[in-house]
Every structure is written in structure tokens, then in C-alpha cells.
Amino acid sequence: MRIAMIGTGYVGLVSGVCFSDFGHDVVCVDKDPRKIAMLEGGAVPIYEPGLDALMAKNVEAGRLSFTTDLAAAVDGAEAVFIAVGTPTRRGDGHADLTYVMAAAEEVARALTGYAVIVTKSTVPVGTNRKVKQAVARANPSAEFDVASNPEFLREGAAIDDFMKPDRVVVGVQTERAGEVMAEIYRPLFLREFPIVTTDLESAEMIKYAANAFLATKITFINEIAALCERVGADVKEVSKGIGLDGRIGNKFLHAGPGYGGSCFPKDTSALARIGQEHAVPQSIVETVIRVNDVVKHRMIEKLRDLCDGTFNGKTIAVLGVTFKPNTDDMRDAPSLTIVPALVGGGAKVRVVDPQGRREGEALLPGVAWLDDPYKAAQNADLVVILTEWNEFRALDLKKLAKKMAVPRMADLRNVYSPRDAKRAGFEAYDGIGRPMMQQPKPADQATG
């Protein structure tokens, strides 16, 4: 099939590349000529494991191309996917549909025959009907259907998620549109991956409800972690114990410094706003948003306690600033709350992140960027594990401790254990939801 993908951001580029690997003829469109030139040169503007190789394979096979010419891409396309950004709108928390509606109108004017216009972007309930109205206004003679096809891609594992999905959700209004969408996803249907075909509104709501539920699981375990610290329990054991219950499951039960990224913050905010607009307040979601913000600020106090009550004059090594490993995405990352607090408190901050520097340099002013965690820890007063990259899961803790002026660790991803830290010679170790380890000082031992 011939597919036009409008937008070469994270969702659009991954989806376009994967559709081409299904055997479809895909043209990816973007208004930014620099991005298109980069893609045509074989470079990928985002970091996603395996994406560069899969893109090169399908470009070479002649199934994948890139252009700034939307009309040429839409001409003859059987499906046109809109995969542009829907950032949180300033002032009210709602999703900003400016780019979606502009793309829909431009697509409408370019249509030359029947096509299904598919919204891949995450949009509030009712948006696809608005897209249909906008297309009809822009081109009254256009023959088309609309469909909702929300994405469920995890950054860092997007290709696997696309090729081996838990489910594919498709919202349609007509049998004809359903047949087109079924043909597009035929390779997954043949491999018996679940395809959920439903109405437009249900498809739109599924996306928001799924992300809100996952954000709720993360926030729940983070609140339990805070309680574990007070009562002497270990949240890792608690997570394991409750996660073995099939009704709960073990995913998204890893305590940490709060959720971030491109989806959860904006989607929970948008869902809360949708509820308010329809006089059905989403009280749980609203609480999740508030608690997640509290969690991030609680991390700052943890670090301050490890620095004897003040950041001023301290040297702090921060390992990882992207919102999760295997991505270069900094959107709403906990680091954007925590690191500025360290710098603002007078600390000298050194950052190590395998992929975070490209975006991080502009977002985190006043820090030094290094490539080696041991160099970052040289004469440091505190080392903070903020993102659990594999590079930080196998550190030589003894070597790290010896490099430091004061061997103290804040492990905000529970990569290590108090026992590991103690054996390595750390004076203090604090994780999330676990008893804090603090070695007695010689003076304390003498008085004891």
C-alpha cells in the first residue's frame, strides 16, 4: 500500500520506517528541510536503538523516502497518517491541536482520490470528528474517511513494540476505512497480534486511559516507597511481592524519582482537562499529577540531606539525565527539576549521560559534561544515579568511592543496594524506599 506519514518526529519516523518494513511504500513528510536533508543522508535525528539500520534497509529497498512536499506525498496515497506534535497547551493543560488541524487542512487540499486520514498523534476525545469536519471544509469534494490509530511505543524499545505489539487499536466509522486499516496491519494480523477495531471515541480514550493508568502505577509505588523509608521496609521486596499477583503485574512498579518523558506528563494533564470540561473530574489522575511533582522535589531533599544540609560549595556527579535509558529524550525528565536545584543551591555539577548531552546542554545550563563517570566522581561530595543506563549498572563501586572526596551515593533508581555500597567503602548510601545506609564516623564509634 502507499502511505504518507506527516511528521518525522519520534512517532512519525518510527511508524513510517516500520510500515515500510511491512512492505508498504512509505513517504515521510516534514516541513523542516534540514531534517529531511539529514534523513536523506541516512542520519537519524533521534536516538532509538536499531532505527538507523532499519531505516537504511528500507531506503535501499526503495520502500521508504523523505520529502518536504506534502502534496506529492499525499497524491495517490491510500492512507495518510498525521503524526505531528500535540504538546500541552499553555495555561489550561489541554493538548494543543494546532499542528494536527493545520496538517489535516493541508492534507485535504492535496487529496487526489479516496484515502483514509489516520490520526496517529495523541489527541483528546472528539478530535477525529473535528479532523473530518476540517477536511470537508477545506475540500468539499474530497472522498475520504478518518481513523484513529493511537501509538503505544516505549522510547528505547519502539521498534520491538511496533513489530510485536500488545495490541493495535484502530477506531473507524466505515467498513471501507476498516478494510484499509486491516490491510495496513495485515502482517501483524497474520502473526496473531491482537487488533482492536472500535469507534473513534473509544480509540481516542484507550490511549489516554492506558497512559494514565501506567502513570498511576508508577506514582503509587513511589508513594509506597516514601512510606517504606519511614517504617523500615524495602520497596524492592514490596514491589516483587505485589507484582507477582497476576491482577497487578510487575511492570511499572519500580520506584524512582518520578515519571517524565513525552507522554505521561502531557497525557495525564490532558485527560484531567477533558474530565473537567465534561464535568466528570478525574480525581485519581489529578492526584497522580500532583504527587509526581511532590516526588521530584522529595528527591532534592534526599540529596540535600546527603550533602549535610546544603549544596553550596559541594561537587556533585549526576549519572544520567534523560527521562529513561536508551533515549535522548529530555522532555519532563526528573533531571530538569533536580539538577537546576543543585546548581541553584551553589553546587558544582558534573553530568554523564550516553545520549543526553545534545538536548541537555541547552536545558541544563551551568553544568559540566563528561563522558567518564569516574572522572565525574573525582573529588566529588556526592554521586547521584538519576537514569539507569546499562553503563551505570556495572560500576566499580570501590574505584568510584576512592575517587570521591566524600564517598556518598544517592541511588534514585535502586541499581545497587546498601550492602553493595557499604562493602565498596561508601560512607552513606540512600536509595528509594529502602533504609538509608550511613557508616558511623570514627568519632561516633569512640563515643559509642
Secondary structure, DSSP 8 states (H G I E B T S, - for coil): -EEEEE--SHHHHHHHHHHHHTT-EEEEE-S-HHHHHHHHTT--SS--TTHHHHHHHHHHTTSEEEES-HHHHHTT-SEEEE-----B-TTT--B--HHHHHHHHHHHHH--S-EEEEE-S---TTHHHHHHHHHHHH-TT--EEEEE------TTSHHHHHHS-S-EEEEESSHHHHHHHHHHTHHHHHTT--EEEE-HHHHHHHHHHHHHHHHHHHHHHHHHHHHHHHHT--HHHHHHHHHTSTTT-STT----S---SSSHHHHHHHHHHHHHHTT---HHHHHHHHHHHHHHHHHHHHHHHHTTT--TT-EEEEE--SSSSS----TT-THHHHHHHHHHTT-EEEEE-TTTHHHHHHHSTT-EEES-HHHHTTT-SEEEE-S--GGGTS--HHHHHHH-SS-EEEETT--S-HHHHHHHT-SEEE-SSS--EE---HHHHHH-
